[in-house]
Amino acid sequence: MKIVKILIVLFYLVSIITIPISFFNIDGKIIIGLIGYITLLVGGVLTIIRTCILRRDKKKQENNSTIDK
């Protein structure tokens, strides 16, 4: 799970840096902007996947605790 957290932060950081650069860089505007928006999208997908995994694990723990009682 730590690797997923690190990847999420890394992708969001890259997107925060590259999207504003794409507004002012005339030569590589399309490529840098594309990289920024793709990393933003991948970071969002990883965040959704992480949330689903955490909810699934939480439900498993709740079910196990009710069975033990």
Secondary structure, DSSP 8 states (H G I E B T S, - for coil): -HHHHHHHHHHHHHHHHHHHHHHH-STTHHHHHHHHHHHHHHHHHHHHHHHHHHHHHHHHHHHHHHHH-
